[in-house]
Amino acid sequence: MDTNLLELFEKFNSEDRCRELLESLRFPGGPCCIRCGSVRVGRITTRNQIQCLDCHYQFTATAGTVFHDSHLPLWKWFLAVYLMCDSKKGISANQLGRMIGVSYKTAWYLCHRIREAMKCDESQKLTGTIEADETFVGGVYDKRRKRVQFEKPCVVGVIQRGGPVRARKIQSRGARAIAPFIQQSVEPGAALMTDDYAGYRKIGKKYEHDSVNHSHFEYVRGNTHTNSIENFWSLFKRGLVGSFHKVSEKHLDRYLDEFTYRFNGRKDDLLFPNTLRNLVNGKALPFEKLTKTA
């Protein structure tokens, strides 16, 4: 990002400045009514609201967005967004709460609402040389039996060399769970690099498939390797262990969204304003929806 923490405070040290930026991101062509779409609007300066002159609906730049119904000052939102975008291995809700002076519950809800805006566009399939790999995360280790006490959730990922990465939790490590994700994410005819796991053999027939045999300590053979996706897994797991310590399987996909979003935008100087744009153009995420049981 091209903005550091000091510059952030200098630019957005008041609610008015924060509100002006959000308004420009949500209404780049000028304010319009979010109910009827009319561009004939006026301002209620005493309440920092916009009023439609046709249907008389009153609203703000944050109404109906991820910011909706938040009593947190906007500058704290901006600071939280910046810290989550700039922290390579993530930042825990406890740490964020201490830094911006809010309770753990508020920080936890804030983090998940920001993660709601950290979803990459997956409409375009990956091309070129693709690496695919699966891994297990979490679990409770039983020292007496020397094994994982509960089954770990499995996640699968694909990365385009020199390009974006995509990752998702799957039901099992089987080929039937891996194949749909790869087909959905990778363009047919791409060069697919995997390890020697049998689950890739059938789906590999639809691509230019090659693999390395990790069981025989083969990790690189010419241009064939899975080092890029394994580096992403290393970053993801270090973030989970070092920053979050433990995440629930229920919200695992949200953490994957955060890490893939930050990884894909690591060279983007506009990552911070783009995340704010996603927040003001996204839908509200009520606390009840976030915490409800399946």
C-alpha positions as CSV (number, residue, x, y, z in Angstrom):
1,M,0.0,0.0,0.0
2,D,1.2,3.5,-0.7
3,T,-0.2,4.9,2.6
4,N,1.5,4.4,6.0
5,L,-0.1,4.7,9.4
6,L,1.0,8.3,10.0
7,E,-0.4,9.5,6.7
8,L,-3.6,7.7,7.5
9,F,-4.1,9.7,10.7
10,E,-3.2,12.9,8.9
11,K,-5.7,12.3,6.1
12,F,-8.6,10.9,8.1
13,N,-8.4,12.4,11.6
14,S,-12.1,13.4,11.6
15,E,-15.4,11.9,11.0
16,D,-16.2,14.4,8.2
17,R,-13.1,13.4,6.2
18,C,-13.9,9.7,6.6
19,R,-17.5,10.3,5.6
20,E,-16.4,12.3,2.5
21,L,-14.2,9.5,1.3
22,L,-16.9,6.8,1.8
23,E,-19.4,9.0,-0.1
24,S,-17.0,9.5,-3.0
25,L,-16.4,5.7,-3.1
26,R,-20.1,4.8,-3.0
27,F,-21.3,7.6,-5.3
28,P,-18.5,8.4,-7.7
29,G,-20.8,10.4,-9.9
30,G,-22.4,12.3,-7.0
31,P,-25.0,11.2,-4.4
32,C,-28.2,9.5,-5.6
33,C,-31.1,8.1,-3.6
34,I,-30.5,4.5,-2.6
35,R,-34.3,3.8,-2.6
36,C,-35.6,5.3,-5.9
37,G,-32.3,6.2,-7.7
38,S,-33.1,9.9,-8.1
39,V,-30.1,12.3,-8.4
40,R,-32.2,15.2,-7.0
41,V,-31.0,15.2,-3.4
42,G,-30.3,17.7,-0.6
43,R,-28.3,17.6,2.5
44,I,-29.3,17.7,6.2
45,T,-26.1,19.2,7.6
46,T,-27.2,19.0,11.2
47,R,-27.4,15.2,11.0
48,N,-24.9,14.5,8.3
49,Q,-27.6,12.9,6.1
50,I,-28.7,13.1,2.5
51,Q,-32.4,13.5,1.6
52,C,-34.0,12.6,-1.7
53,L,-36.1,15.5,-3.0
54,D,-38.4,13.1,-4.9
55,C,-39.3,10.3,-2.4
56,H,-38.0,12.2,0.7
57,Y,-36.0,9.2,1.9
58,Q,-33.2,10.1,4.2
59,F,-29.9,8.2,4.2
60,T,-26.1,8.3,4.6
61,A,-23.2,6.9,2.6
62,T,-23.0,3.9,5.0
63,A,-26.8,3.0,5.0
64,G,-27.4,-0.6,4.0
65,T,-23.7,-1.3,3.7
66,V,-21.3,-3.4,5.8
67,F,-21.0,-0.3,8.0
68,H,-24.8,-0.3,8.6
69,D,-25.9,0.0,12.2
70,S,-22.4,0.5,13.5
71,H,-21.9,2.9,16.4
72,L,-18.1,2.8,16.0
73,P,-16.4,6.0,14.9
74,L,-15.4,5.9,11.2
75,W,-11.8,6.6,12.0
76,K,-11.6,3.4,14.0
77,W,-13.1,1.5,11.1
78,F,-10.4,3.1,8.8
79,L,-7.7,2.1,11.2
80,A,-9.0,-1.5,11.5
81,V,-9.2,-1.8,7.7
82,Y,-5.7,-0.5,7.4
83,L,-4.3,-2.9,10.0
84,M,-6.0,-5.9,8.5
85,C,-4.8,-5.0,5.0
86,D,-1.2,-4.3,6.1
87,S,-0.7,-7.3,8.5
88,K,0.8,-10.0,6.4
89,K,-0.1,-12.7,8.8
90,G,-3.3,-11.1,10.0
91,I,-4.2,-9.5,13.3
92,S,-6.3,-11.0,16.1
93,A,-9.5,-9.5,17.5
94,N,-7.8,-9.2,20.9
95,Q,-4.9,-7.3,19.4
96,L,-7.1,-5.0,17.3
97,G,-9.3,-4.3,20.3
98,R,-6.4,-3.2,22.4
99,M,-5.1,-1.0,19.6
100,I,-8.3,0.9,18.8
101,G,-9.8,0.7,22.3
102,V,-12.8,-1.5,22.0
103,S,-14.0,-4.7,23.6
104,Y,-13.2,-8.1,22.3
105,K,-16.8,-8.7,21.1
106,T,-16.8,-5.4,19.2
107,A,-13.4,-6.1,17.6
108,W,-14.4,-9.7,16.7
109,Y,-17.5,-8.5,14.9
110,L,-15.6,-5.7,13.3
111,C,-13.0,-8.1,11.9
112,H,-15.6,-10.4,10.4
113,R,-17.4,-7.5,8.8
114,I,-14.2,-6.4,7.2
115,R,-13.5,-10.0,6.0
116,E,-16.9,-9.8,4.3
117,A,-15.4,-7.1,2.1
118,M,-12.2,-9.2,1.5
119,K,-13.6,-11.5,-1.2
120,C,-11.7,-11.8,-4.4
121,D,-13.5,-11.8,-7.8
122,E,-13.5,-15.5,-8.8
123,S,-15.5,-15.0,-12.0
124,Q,-12.4,-15.4,-14.2
125,K,-10.6,-18.7,-14.2
126,L,-6.9,-19.1,-13.7
127,T,-4.7,-19.8,-16.7
128,G,-1.1,-20.6,-17.5
129,T,0.9,-22.7,-15.1
130,I,-1.3,-23.7,-12.1
131,E,-0.2,-25.4,-8.9
132,A,-2.8,-27.2,-6.8
133,D,-2.5,-28.7,-3.3
134,E,-4.6,-29.6,-0.3
135,T,-3.8,-29.4,3.4
136,F,-5.4,-29.8,6.8
137,V,-5.7,-27.1,9.4
138,G,-6.6,-27.0,13.1
139,G,-7.4,-30.1,15.1
140,V,-6.7,-31.0,18.7
141,Y,-3.6,-33.2,19.2
142,D,-3.9,-36.0,21.7
143,K,-0.5,-36.4,23.4
144,R,-1.4,-39.8,24.9
145,R,-2.4,-41.4,21.6
146,K,0.1,-39.3,19.6
147,R,-2.4,-38.4,17.0
148,V,-5.0,-35.7,16.2
149,Q,-8.0,-36.2,18.4
150,F,-10.6,-34.8,16.0
151,E,-10.7,-34.8,12.3
152,K,-9.0,-31.7,10.8
153,P,-10.9,-29.7,8.2
154,C,-9.4,-30.0,4.7
155,V,-8.7,-27.0,2.5
156,V,-7.7,-27.0,-1.2
157,G,-6.0,-24.2,-3.1
158,V,-4.8,-23.3,-6.6
159,I,-2.3,-20.6,-7.5
160,Q,-1.4,-19.2,-10.9
161,R,2.4,-18.7,-10.9
162,G,3.0,-15.0,-10.6
163,G,-0.7,-14.5,-10.2
164,P,-3.6,-14.9,-7.8
165,V,-4.4,-17.7,-5.4
166,R,-7.8,-19.2,-4.5
167,A,-8.6,-21.5,-1.5
168,R,-11.6,-23.1,-0.1
169,K,-12.6,-25.5,2.6
170,I,-13.9,-28.9,1.3
171,Q,-15.8,-31.7,2.9
172,S,-13.0,-34.3,2.5
173,R,-9.7,-34.9,0.8
174,G,-11.2,-37.2,-1.8
175,A,-11.1,-36.7,-5.5
176,R,-14.8,-36.0,-5.6
177,A,-14.3,-32.9,-3.4
178,I,-11.1,-31.7,-5.0
179,A,-12.2,-32.0,-8.7
180,P,-15.1,-29.5,-8.7
181,F,-13.0,-26.8,-7.1
182,I,-10.2,-27.2,-9.6
183,Q,-12.7,-27.3,-12.5
184,Q,-14.4,-24.1,-11.2
185,S,-11.1,-22.3,-10.7
186,V,-8.8,-23.4,-13.6
187,E,-9.3,-22.9,-17.3
188,P,-9.3,-26.1,-19.3
189,G,-6.0,-26.8,-21.0
190,A,-3.9,-25.1,-18.4
191,A,-0.7,-26.7,-17.1
192,L,-1.6,-28.3,-13.7
193,M,1.2,-29.1,-11.2
194,T,0.4,-31.2,-8.2
195,D,2.1,-33.7,-5.8
196,D,1.6,-37.5,-6.3
197,Y,-1.6,-37.7,-4.4
198,A,-4.0,-40.1,-6.2
199,G,-6.9,-37.6,-5.9
200,Y,-5.5,-35.5,-8.7
201,R,-5.1,-38.2,-11.3
202,K,-8.7,-38.2,-12.7
203,I,-9.1,-34.4,-12.8
204,G,-5.5,-34.2,-14.2
205,K,-6.7,-35.8,-17.4
206,K,-8.5,-32.6,-18.3
207,Y,-5.3,-30.5,-18.0
208,E,-1.6,-30.8,-18.9
209,H,-1.0,-32.6,-15.7
210,D,2.4,-33.2,-14.1
211,S,3.4,-34.1,-10.6
212,V,6.3,-34.4,-8.2
213,N,6.7,-37.4,-5.9
214,H,7.0,-36.1,-2.4
215,S,7.0,-39.6,-0.9
216,H,10.3,-40.2,-2.7
217,F,11.7,-36.8,-1.6
218,E,11.2,-35.3,-5.1
219,Y,10.2,-31.6,-4.7
220,V,11.3,-30.0,-8.0
221,R,11.8,-31.5,-11.4
222,G,12.4,-28.9,-14.0
223,N,9.4,-26.6,-14.1
224,T,7.3,-29.0,-12.1
225,H,6.8,-28.2,-8.4
226,T,4.2,-27.0,-6.0
227,N,6.4,-24.6,-4.0
228,S,4.2,-21.5,-4.7
229,I,1.0,-23.0,-3.2
230,E,2.9,-24.6,-0.3
231,N,4.4,-21.1,0.4
232,F,0.9,-19.8,0.7
233,W,-0.1,-22.6,3.0
234,S,2.9,-21.8,5.2
235,L,1.9,-18.2,5.4
236,F,-1.7,-19.1,6.2
237,K,-0.8,-21.6,8.9
238,R,1.7,-19.2,10.5
239,G,-1.0,-16.6,10.6
240,L,-3.4,-19.0,12.2
241,V,-0.9,-20.3,14.8
242,G,0.9,-17.0,15.5
243,S,-2.0,-14.4,15.3
244,F,-5.3,-16.2,15.9
245,H,-4.0,-19.4,17.7
246,K,-7.3,-21.1,16.9
247,V,-10.2,-20.6,14.4
248,S,-13.5,-22.3,14.2
249,E,-14.3,-24.5,11.2
250,K,-17.5,-22.5,10.8
251,H,-15.6,-19.3,9.9
252,L,-12.6,-21.0,8.2
253,D,-13.7,-19.8,4.8
254,R,-13.7,-16.2,6.0
255,Y,-10.1,-16.5,7.2
256,L,-9.2,-18.0,3.8
257,D,-10.9,-15.1,2.1
258,E,-8.8,-12.7,4.2
259,F,-5.5,-14.3,3.4
260,T,-6.2,-14.9,-0.3
261,Y,-7.4,-11.3,-0.6
262,R,-4.3,-9.8,1.1
263,F,-2.0,-12.2,-0.8
264,N,-3.5,-11.3,-4.2
265,G,-3.3,-7.6,-3.4
266,R,0.2,-7.6,-2.0
267,K,1.5,-5.4,-4.8
268,D,-1.6,-3.2,-5.1
269,D,-1.0,0.3,-3.9
270,L,-4.8,0.9,-3.8
271,L,-5.6,-2.1,-1.5
272,F,-6.8,0.1,1.3
273,P,-9.3,2.3,-0.7
274,N,-10.4,-0.7,-2.7
275,T,-11.3,-2.5,0.6
276,L,-13.3,0.6,1.8
277,R,-15.1,0.6,-1.6
278,N,-16.0,-3.0,-1.1
279,L,-17.3,-2.1,2.4
280,V,-19.6,0.6,1.2
281,N,-20.8,-1.4,-1.8
282,G,-21.4,-4.6,0.2
283,K,-24.5,-5.7,2.1
284,A,-24.9,-5.5,5.8
285,L,-23.8,-8.5,8.0
286,P,-26.0,-8.7,11.1
287,F,-24.4,-10.1,14.2
288,E,-27.2,-12.7,14.5
289,K,-26.5,-14.0,11.0
290,L,-22.8,-14.2,11.7
291,T,-23.3,-16.2,15.0
292,K,-26.3,-18.3,14.2
293,T,-25.8,-22.1,14.3
294,A,-26.4,-24.2,11.2
